[in-house]
Amino acid sequence: MSPETDRDRDVRPEGATAESGTTFSRRHFLESLGVVAGVVAAGTVPALMTAGTAAAATTATAGESNPLAHVIEEDADYNYPGKPVKYADPAGDQKWAMVIDTKACVGCRKCVYACVKENNIGRNEGFTYIQVLEMEDGSIDLETADANYAEGGRPDKWYLPVQCMHCAKPTCVYGCPVKATWKEPDGIVVIDYDKCIACRNCIVTCPYGARHFNWYEPEVPEAEINPKVPLKEKAGVVEKCTFCIQRVRNGQTTACTEACPVGARVFGDLNDPNSNVSVLLKTRRAWRLKETLGNEPMIWYVG
Amino acid sequence: MTMTKTTSPESKPGIKRFIGIDWNIGALKTASPRYWAFVSLLGVLFSMGVMAWGTQLNLGGAVMGMRDNYPWGLWFVNYMYYIGLSAGGLIVYASVHLFGAEQFRPLSRLAVLQAGVLVMMALLGILSDMERPWRAVFMLLTPNPTSPFVYTGSAAGIYMLICFVDLWILITGKGGEKLAMRMTLIALPFAIYLHTTTAFVLALNKSRELWNSAVMVPIFLTSATASGIALLLISAYILQRLKVMKFKKTMFRSLSTLLATVIIIDIFFLLVELLVMLWPTSSQPGHAIRIQQFLTGPYAWAFLPVLILGITAFTLLSRRNTRHKPAVQLTAAAMYVFAIFLKRYSLMAMGFGINSLGQPTGVFVPSLLEVVLALGILSLGMLIMTAGAKVLPLVVPEDEHHEPHVWVTDDEEPALEPEVTSL
């Protein structure tokens, strides 16, 4: 085991076990439900909840030979234990990650639109989970990038899609004063819309501008509402990309990956050494945005 | 000091004894029309603030000027500002009991009341910003130890209680000098803790380049102390002018000397931080492009006056031939209280002026409703101070340890004013 493993173990809350072979049946639903049930405001549908005591079976499939083992270990579940996720299946033993090919990305924003539709983002809110930055050639300087470029994309620029990175060390989770946001065992950072106190400290503390506040009551045309994703609960709280938790835990890929016309996005499981992301990370030269900050984002770029 | 006398509360009409404090309710009855006009102006502002808050609860954050690029707006500026202003009161009060700075003793009750009220205003700011204030209970149920918010929020709450308990101890004289001294030993470290944690709300964000600096903590401490002392100086002048209290000239001299000292330290910290950001061997592009907004860019109007007003105030307070003049002291103090507000605004904008994805976000302008809400909180604070100056026995009797308190004065009855023997 690497030293990181031991350190990560230390920060796990009591009851979180890290031994391999954790299965669904071992989740302590009732235990964590009982703790939280009393304080949840009645009448609202709990949005994102988790069985907090479950830990990912990271070591089971990540053998010693896997060069991604340290990355997987970094992505320990910083599990300020929350409630079971209600609108998605419980976490499996995957470690979700994404690789984005910036050479392929043409800046068409198809992923943005697919995401807005899939995730019931209020059309009146003026934000999207994904922000595509138009970058100058020969530079990855964010300050010269343009997030509001004209529709379409230009051949003399390159494009950098940015969204929630589902960091291994998420500053937003550390910054939340009430533990309304946490990392699920499969690496997805989730928010409990019924608990968020709207202090917006997570927005301030996120280096990727990934979190957004619902200043308005989110409005989605009746016909376009995705019943699998909360809508009303999002008024007056923070939301962000969930790696399409409602899809990926049911064997689908994320909406943005599906929508990309050039296949620039690859989504998959780091625990599976043969998954597309694992193979890409082992064979291509990948980099991460603002890596110096040490957030250990789970979205890599290749290009 | 001939005027001090031990009155039993019943002997004077209009004085009600409650929780050991003699509330001079009678003074309100004899208050001048001007007093009531001022109070009703504050009352109107306060009720407008309440209505604004109701609107915000009803319609959500959309009515505020804040958006994702400015997740914290005017309430955060005011939070930093009020927490800072409260410091001065405590420093002055502490120096009486801790360092024997007897010249500040007449100020001690006023100082502690002011500190408590200001922290209360800061807390109200947070509360008024929350979309669902009742969820604040989660701060107690599931606090997250890695979030600086937990520390500054709890610190502000406890500090407010300490201030009001302290005021009660000072007024009732319970426990005598010894207890007052012990309270200082609790309150002073706690005040430092409060300002430190407030600074940490900014400094502990690696996502915000200009905030992420340890010098933020000493800057918060000095800005807080300087602006707090300046505000106390202004309050003391006002109360003296209104003949509520009288102070010795030497007290104002000591206060303004202290003020000048802290101002120059404050400016020093700011300048070294600027130097680190701009010096060729240490300047980082992310920092440089952001600080440029405040030196030549769209925020120069807010940031440059901080330096100009600060240096001018320091100069005014240090010129040997004019620094004893009340007008000069008042001007300098007012300048710095205003400068610190601009500094708080700039600090807020330093985090948000260019967002974490490098996109410029435009100048933050609070919405009208946000301003009304802030004015409502401000007027509530001023209401409490105005009423407190009338009703509470804020005047410290010269021999407070032997004679139990009750120094109440009244506009209409000049005979009851304490005489100040030396000048």
Boltz contact constraints between the chains, C-beta under 6 A:
constraints:
  - contact:
      token1: [A, 39]
      token2: [B, 141]
      max_distance: 6.0
  - contact:
      token1: [A, 127]
      token2: [B, 68]
      max_distance: 6.0
  - contact:
      token1: [A, 142]
      token2: [B, 357]
      max_distance: 6.0
  - contact:
      token1: [A, 142]
      token2: [B, 358]
      max_distance: 6.0
  - contact:
      token1: [A, 143]
      token2: [B, 289]
      max_distance: 6.0
  - contact:
      token1: [A, 143]
      token2: [B, 358]
      max_distance: 6.0
  - contact:
      token1: [A, 145]
      token2: [B, 358]
      max_distance: 6.0
  - contact:
      token1: [A, 147]
      token2: [B, 359]
      max_distance: 6.0
  - contact:
      token1: [A, 174]
      token2: [B, 146]
      max_distance: 6.0
  - contact:
      token1: [A, 175]
      token2: [B, 147]
      max_distance: 6.0
  - contact:
      token1: [A, 176]
      token2: [B, 144]
      max_distance: 6.0
  - contact:
      token1: [A, 176]
      token2: [B, 147]
      max_distance: 6.0
  - contact:
      token1: [A, 177]
      token2: [B, 139]
      max_distance: 6.0
  - contact:
      token1: [A, 177]
      token2: [B, 144]
      max_distance: 6.0
  - contact:
      token1: [A, 177]
      token2: [B, 147]
      max_distance: 6.0
  - contact:
      token1: [A, 177]
      token2: [B, 149]
      max_distance: 6.0
  - contact:
      token1: [A, 177]
      token2: [B, 150]
      max_distance: 6.0
  - contact:
      token1: [A, 178]
      token2: [B, 138]
      max_distance: 6.0
  - contact:
      token1: [A, 178]
      token2: [B, 139]
      max_distance: 6.0
  - contact:
      token1: [A, 178]
      token2: [B, 142]
      max_distance: 6.0
  - contact:
      token1: [A, 179]
      token2: [B, 142]
      max_distance: 6.0
  - contact:
      token1: [A, 179]
      token2: [B, 144]
      max_distance: 6.0
  - contact:
      token1: [A, 195]
      token2: [B, 138]
      max_distance: 6.0
  - contact:
      token1: [A, 197]
      token2: [B, 130]
      max_distance: 6.0
  - contact:
      token1: [A, 197]
      token2: [B, 135]
      max_distance: 6.0
  - contact:
      token1: [A, 197]
      token2: [B, 138]
      max_distance: 6.0
  - contact:
      token1: [A, 198]
      token2: [B, 130]
      max_distance: 6.0
  - contact:
      token1: [A, 198]
      token2: [B, 131]
      max_distance: 6.0
  - contact:
      token1: [A, 200]
      token2: [B, 71]
      max_distance: 6.0
  - contact:
      token1: [A, 201]
      token2: [B, 149]
      max_distance: 6.0
  - contact:
      token1: [A, 203]
      token2: [B, 71]
      max_distance: 6.0
  - contact:
      token1: [A, 204]
      token2: [B, 71]
      max_distance: 6.0
  - contact:
      token1: [A, 204]
      token2: [B, 205]
      max_distance: 6.0
  - contact:
      token1: [A, 205]
      token2: [B, 205]
      max_distance: 6.0
  - contact:
      token1: [A, 205]
      token2: [B, 207]
      max_distance: 6.0
  - contact:
      token1: [A, 206]
      token2: [B, 207]
      max_distance: 6.0
  - contact:
      token1: [A, 207]
      token2: [B, 207]
      max_distance: 6.0
  - contact:
      token1: [A, 207]
      token2: [B, 356]
      max_distance: 6.0
  - contact:
      token1: [A, 209]
      token2: [B, 355]
      max_distance: 6.0
  - contact:
      token1: [A, 209]
      token2: [B, 356]
      max_distance: 6.0
  - contact:
      token1: [A, 209]
      token2: [B, 357]
      max_distance: 6.0
  - contact:
      token1: [A, 212]
      token2: [B, 68]
      max_distance: 6.0
  - contact:
      token1: [A, 213]
      token2: [B, 68]
      max_distance: 6.0
  - contact:
      token1: [A, 215]
      token2: [B, 61]
      max_distance: 6.0
  - contact:
      token1: [A, 215]
      token2: [B, 62]
      max_distance: 6.0
  - contact:
      token1: [A, 216]
      token2: [B, 62]
      max_distance: 6.0
  - contact:
      token1: [A, 236]
      token2: [B, 60]
      max_distance: 6.0
  - contact:
      token1: [A, 236]
      token2: [B, 131]
      max_distance: 6.0
  - contact:
      token1: [A, 293]
      token2: [B, 206]
      max_distance: 6.0
